[in-house]
Amino acid sequence: MTPPATVLLVFGRGVVAGADGYRLTTESVARTEAAVAYVRAHAEAFRRAPGARVVFTGGWPHGPAGAPAPPAGYREAELMRALARAAGLDTYARSAAETRSRTTVQNLAHTVQDGLLDTAEFTAQRPLGLVSHPWHLPRVRLLAARVLGLSGPALADVPVTSPDPVPVRRERAARAFSRIGFLGVRTPEASLRRERALTRAADRIGRLTPRR
């Protein structure tokens, strides 16, 4: 029987700015709750594992163009971590927040760069748990292979069960783009450089494409 993951990487799904401040989207709340539920279900394993932890990722991914980032303490990962700690996460495991990223690639790369993951420690017997909605997990796995060098049984899916409707065509396109666009990438630094290059190319194409 495959042992449970005792290190989780939780991917955010947005922060909403309103008159009363900043709050997580319903989907980000669901991902946080899924992480806490998984930890509780495997409480003994988390208590025994010396490096057990939950890493929440995300900065300001869905802010409107030109909008300032939320102040410290209100980034996506910080809000998810606060919600998880209020639900009792500290009883079972340590937690951390990566707050610089705006994309899935950046979630993975910045988590390593910030010293929150040691990718060498993950194996089939000690997998890294990926917490997200089922439609997102295949792309996360694909990018984890490129950015972290982890694949197969070294990764464990922790899917969210609550609904999160996403256009199937859009996600298929994003997955195909990731498969081709990040071909040959092997390190976090290379993945970030490739993402910047792809973004610049997309911007140039957008400027050259006539609008109707």
N, C-alpha and C positions, 0 to 999 in steps of 0.2 A: 504494500500500500504506500502510495506517494505521501511523504510527510507534508504538512501544510506549510505555506509560505509564512515566515515570521518577520519578513520585511515587506512592507506594502508601499507601492507608489500610487497615489491617488490623483487622478487627472480631473481638473476643474471643468466646469461647463458654463462659466460666466458669472459676472457681478452686475447688479443693476443699481444705478444711481437714481435716487429719488429725493423728494423734499425732506424725508426723514433720515437721509444719509445713504449708506451703501448696504446692500444686502445680497446674499447669494441667490442665484436663480433656483427654481424648484429642482432642476436637474443636478446642480452642484450639491444641494442638500441631500438628494437621493444618493449620490456617490459617497458623500461623507457618511451617511447612515449605513450604507453597504459595507464600508470599511470597518466601522465600529461593530456591526453585527458579525463580521468575519472574525474580528479579534476576540469578541466574546465567545463565539463558537469554538475557538481554538485557544482559550484562555491559558490552559496549562502549558501548551507549547510556547506561547509567548512569554510566560513567566520563566520558563526554563532556558530559553535561548538567550545567550549573553548579549547579542547585538540586535535583539528584537526592536523594531521601530516602525512607525508609520510616517511616511513623507508625503506631505500635501504639496501640490505644485500649481502654480498659476499666479500671474500678476494682474493684468488688466486686459484680458483677451478680447472682450466684446465692447469696449468703450467706443463711442462714436469718433469718427475721424477728427483729430485735432483736440479732443477732450483731454484734460489733464488726468494723470493717473491718480487713483485714490491715495490719500495720505498713508503713512506708515501705520500699520495695524488694521487697515481695511482692504488690503490686497486680497485677491481670491483665496490664495492658500492660507493666509492668516485667518480669514473668516471661517474657512472649513476647519482649520485646526481648533479654533475657539469653540466651534459647535461640537466637535468631537470630544474635546476636553470637558465641556459642560455635560456631555452624555456619559462621562466616566472613563474615557480612554486611558487616562493616566494610571488607572488601577492595574492595567495590563501591560502597557508598553509606553516607551518614550515616543515623542513625536517631534517633527521638524517641519519647517515651511520653506519652500523655494518660491520666491516672490518676483523674480525678474522676467519670467517667460510670458509670451503671448501666443505661442503655437505649441503643438505636440512635440515637434523637433526640439524646440527650446526647453520644454518641460524636461525632456530626457537629458539634453546636453548640460543645462545649467545645474541640474541636480547633481551630476557628477562633478562639474567644475566647482560647485560650492562645498564639496567634500561630504555630501550627504549619502553617497553610495560608494561602495567599493565593489566594482563589478566582478572582481576576481573571486569573491566569496560565494557567488551564486552557481549552483549546480543542480542536477536533477534531484539530488537529495536535500538541497536547500535552495528552492527556487525563489525568484523575485515575484511577488504578487502584483498584478496590474489591476487596478480598480477603475472600471469605467462601464459605460453602457455597451451591450453586445455589438451594436453596429460599429463602435469605435475600436474595439479590441483588436480586430485583424490588422488595422492600420498601425496601432500601437506596437503590435508584435513585429510587423515589418520594419518599422523605424527603430525599434529596440535592437534588432539584428544589425542594422547599419550603424547606429550611434553608440550602442553599448557593447556590441559583439556578443549578445545573448540571444539564444533562440531555442526552439523546441522545449524540452522538459525543464530547462533552466528558467523558464517563465511559466507562471501560473495565472490563469484568468480568474478574476474575481468579478463576475458580471453583476450589474445592477438589474434588479427585476422590475422596477417601476418603468412605465413607458416613457420614451423620449423620441417622438416621431421626427425622423430626419429623411428628407428626400433620398430615396435609394440611389437614384441616378447621380446625385451630387457626391455622395460618399464613395460610390464606385469610381467616379472620376478622380476624387482626391486620393484614393488608394492607388490607382494606376499612375497618377502623377508622382506619388511618393516612390513607387517601385522603380520608375524610370529616372526620376529626377535625382534620387540619392544613390544611384548605382555607383559602386566603387568607393563609397564613403566608409571609413572605418573608425573614425574617432569623433568625439564631441566637437572638437575644434573644426574639423573638416566639414562636419554636418552643418555647423553654423555658417561657415563660409559659403557652402553650396546653397543654403537657403537664401542668403543675401543675394547671391548671383542670380538665382531663379526669380527672386522678387524684382530685382532690377530689370531682368529680361521681360517679365510680365508687364511691368510698368511701361517699358518702351513699346511693347506691342499694343498696349492699350492706348497709348498716345497716337500711334500710327493708324489705328483702326477707326474708320469714319463712323460717327454716330448717326443713327437714323432719327 
